[in-house]
């Protein structure tokens, strides 16, 4: 790939990542995931957002390749995709917010019932 095209592709990828972080709730999700991976129900409990909103924001973050997921039984667990998301937050002066996940209930009641 010519240097110009590669640079354009890199800039487009960076612009997509920055756009994905352009919503306060997505910033909160990325900050929470800096501490550890989590399922949607854990993020709901930690951040106080509704499940559909968390799922939509995670979809945006996945498309921008900032977050990746893995299946864990009945759950899908999300984590940051490499160091870029944390670096972008650091450049914005935002540190991790992992204590929210540590103090949140492990899962919402519906998820706890599914674990049994």
BELQUI-V777147 format. One record per backbone hydrogen bond with DSSP energy under -1.0 kcal/mol. CO is the residue of the C=O (numbers start at 0). NH is the residue of the N-H. E is the energy in kcal/mol with one decimal. If there is no record, write none. Layout:
# BELQUI-V777147
co = [CO,CO]
nh = [NH,NH]
e = [E,E]
This chain:
# BELQUI-V777147
co = [1,2,3,4,5,6,7,8,9,10,11,12,13,14,15,16,18,22,23,24,25,26,27,28,30,31,37,38,39,40,41,42,43,49,50,51,52,53,54,55,56,57,58,59,60,60,61,65,67,69,71,74,76,77,78,79,82,83,84,85,86,87,88,89,96,97,98,99,107,108,109,110]
nh = [5,6,7,8,9,10,11,12,13,14,15,16,17,18,19,20,21,26,27,28,29,30,31,32,96,34,77,42,43,44,45,46,47,53,54,55,56,57,58,59,60,61,62,63,65,66,64,80,78,76,74,71,69,37,67,81,86,87,88,89,90,91,93,92,99,101,102,103,111,112,113,114]
e = [-2.4,-2.5,-2.3,-2.5,-2.5,-2.5,-2.4,-2.2,-2.4,-2.6,-2.2,-2.1,-2.4,-2.5,-2.3,-1.4,-1.9,-2.0,-2.1,-2.1,-2.4,-2.5,-2.3,-2.3,-1.6,-1.2,-3.1,-1.9,-2.6,-2.1,-2.3,-2.7,-2.1,-2.3,-2.6,-2.3,-2.5,-2.7,-1.9,-1.8,-2.3,-2.4,-2.4,-1.7,-2.6,-1.2,-1.7,-2.6,-2.4,-3.1,-1.9,-3.5,-2.0,-2.1,-2.7,-1.2,-2.2,-2.7,-2.1,-2.5,-2.5,-1.2,-3.0,-1.5,-1.3,-1.8,-1.9,-1.1,-2.3,-2.1,-1.5,-1.5]
